[in-house]
Amino acid sequence: MLKVAFFTNDLKNIDAHFGSAPQFAVYDVDAEGFNLFEVVPTGEERTDGRVEMLQDSSIDIVYCTEIGPAAAAKVVNSKIFPIKYKEVVSIETELNKLSSMMATNPPPFIKKILEARA
């Protein structure tokens, strides 16, 4: 199982910048599907605080529309894989894609995460 965070304004889409999103939605994802685990308000936290929040939620992958180079480096150094989308994408669409990938042929970075969790 993976723990995935989506930085979001509306809880429906990947539509927020890492540094300015009001919240992130955390989902448990596996080959059978996905479930909303929690919604974490980010408040006034900046990069270090947001990275700590992700670590506290045991996040493996984080999705957002933008993330600065320094923030991305801190996320990666925390063993969290950042994925950036230039356009707004539905969280449900991405969750279905991720679950399907896990059931069929996960890419190497997901295999590595799953092996580390085992």
Stockholm file with secondary structure:
# STOCKHOLM 1.0

chainA/1-118         MLKVAFFTNDLKNIDAHFGSAPQFAVYDVDAEGFNLFEVVPTGEERTDGRVEMLQDSSIDIVYCTEIGPAAAAKVVNSKIFPIKYKEVVSIETELNKLSSMMATNPPPFIKKILEARA
#=GR chainA/1-118 SS CEEEEEEESSSSEECCBTTTCSEEEEEEEETTEEEEEEEEECTTCCHHHHHHHHHHTTCSEEEESBCCHHHHHHHHHTTCEEEECSSCEEHHHHHHHHHHHHHHCCCHHHHHHHHHHC
#=GC SS_cons         CEEEEEEESSSSEECCBTTTCSEEEEEEEETTEEEEEEEEECTTCCHHHHHHHHHHTTCSEEEESBCCHHHHHHHHHTTCEEEECSSCEEHHHHHHHHHHHHHHCCCHHHHHHHHHHC
//
